[in-house]
Amino acid sequence: MSGAVRIDARGMRCPWPAVRLAKALRGGAKAVTVIADDANAPTELAAVATAANATIEIVLDEVSPTFIVTLR
């Protein structure tokens, strides 16, 4: 896996969005966009990004927050 990956984790409760993000990063993804609506997602996804030495940007919209994780 390389390049950009998109994960739609709406309806999934943590830790599943974070588990999917970690799996994508371990699989070689350089950038991952995660759409997640669980209240714990920002904390959990930020922890995975930090452990992978990646940046995380949170984009808020009317539907669900989008988390953009990019390896440094």
Residue pairs with C-beta under 8 A, 6 or more apart in sequence:
1 24
1 27
1 28
1 29
2 28
2 29
2 30
3 29
3 30
3 31
4 29
4 30
4 31
4 32
4 33
5 24
5 29
5 31
5 32
5 33
6 32
6 33
6 35
7 17
7 20
7 21
7 24
7 32
7 33
7 34
7 35
8 35
9 16
9 17
9 20
9 34
9 35
9 36
9 37
9 38
9 41
10 35
10 36
10 37
10 64
11 37
12 20
12 36
12 38
13 38
13 40
14 38
14 40
14 41
14 44
15 44
17 34
17 36
17 38
17 41
17 44
17 45
18 41
18 44
18 45
18 47
18 48
20 34
21 32
21 34
21 45
21 48
21 49
21 67
21 69
22 48
22 51
22 52
24 32
25 32
25 48
25 52
25 54
25 69
25 71
29 71
30 70
30 71
31 68
31 69
31 70
31 71
32 68
32 69
32 70
33 66
33 67
33 68
33 69
34 41
34 45
34 66
34 67
34 68
34 69
35 64
35 65
35 66
35 67
36 45
36 64
36 65
36 67
37 64
37 65
38 44
41 65
41 67
42 58
42 65
42 67
45 56
45 67
45 69
46 56
48 69
49 55
49 56
49 69
52 69
52 71
53 71
53 72
54 69
54 70
54 71
54 72
55 69
55 70
55 72
56 67
56 68
56 69
57 67
57 68
57 70
58 65
58 66
58 67
58 68
59 65
59 66
59 67
59 68
